[in-house]
């Protein structure tokens, strides 16, 4: 390994830090339940909710925080959140059933996403709020209400394709929602079906980290709400979706250095930093850098609840440069949010046992094989680069020299493509068979979205863990109920 190690150290909150500081617990769990193993920390999701609530309070706003269920399949995390005042955003029939079974009442459930007839039927039957994407969806929902003589159902109109006068800033295109310029026909449909639907507000969903784009969308929603009022409707809320982000890395300088060195490696100015010369979206065309870096911004100066605070403080360029939050307060509008990743920040980790460590030529990277598949630890599938933490088995590190090493992390499938990470990973010490590699902050998306049972190898099991005084307790994820740890956790 030549040059200085390029670490990408994970940011660790107090709970995950404490859990990683209990190696005997982690080894006991994997010895009993196998590798890989997901561990979720339910109390953390409640703490993250309070951070969002504090932003609402500082801006004098009311409204609901809807957890975006799609980010996690965990029953423990959902049940813990049901014991708070949060809501849940469900995007499928199964998620709606899961939310109802976890303890959420219909007034705390928002149905979004593509909706098949069965999903719409249960949403109508249980009287949850529905975020509708089109006139056709609104017509279908109203038909269900009439056919089964159900109570009027609350709806949000999800919009997209916003723009602002003056300097042209367009919100990016989305497959979800009705273009804002076509609001008129959508409101005509609301008028035709006012016996079946109760319009409570408008919404948007944008897959972007740009504050400017989201501010344009929120301004567009404020104008849409005024158009609703001009028609005699009484909307009272705007749903600004999710996308508040997570800061995965502890050190911003490490992120800047790594991405700079990766660019140099793609251009051939330094040795490769990846297996097979993978460029994460960058490529070298005759000495010219092409493409774009397809990675999540793993170190973000502002993320989570702080991002929401900045959005609400953002001046509304087309509405007199007043802060967006102040305009919402003046009009007495509720604000709904749909954080997924941000509510799951620091809510879990994934453990994988080291099976084999192979040396290559002198000075080359170590080849490390773990008892897990790449789809069990899907950080890179979501563009997240972050180092694992070595959790040595007691006494297992006595023979190491304590020097940093460069490694390639391979999975357990009989496939060349089963790479836990495509990049060369730098670790502070050589791992040994029997050690664990702990991948922090995997609760959002990385535990569930890509998991398979390829080659008849098992998927990762999942457990919930909580602190009881000075020690950790645990149970299987689907056996966790808030009646167990509430009052015992820190």
Buried (B, 14 or more C-beta within 10 A) or exposed (E): BEEEBBBBBBBBBEBBEBBBEBBEBBBEBBEEBBBBBBBBBBBBBBBBBEBBBEBBEEBEBBBBBBBBBBBBBBBBBBBBBBBBEBBBBBBBBEBBBBBBEBBBEBEBBBBBBEBEEEBBBBBBBBBBBBBBBBBEBBBBBBBBBEEEEBEBBBBBBBBBBBBBEEEEBEBEEBEBBBEBEBBEEBBEBBEBBBEBBBBBBBBBBBEEBEBBBBBBBBBBBBBBBEBBEEEEBEBBBBBBBBBBBBBBBBBEEBBEBBBEBBBBBBBEEBEBBBBEEBBBEBEBEEEEBEEEBEBBBBBBEBBBBBBBBBBBBBBBBBBEEEBBBBBBBEBEBBBBBBBBBBBBBBBBBBBBBBBEBEEEEEEEBBBBBBBBBBBBBBBBEBBBBBBBBBBBBEEBBEEBEEEEBBBBBBBBBEEEEBBBBBBBBBBBBBBBEBBBBBBBBBBBBBBBBBBEEBEEBEBBBBBBBBBEEEEBBBBEBBEBBBEBBBEEBE
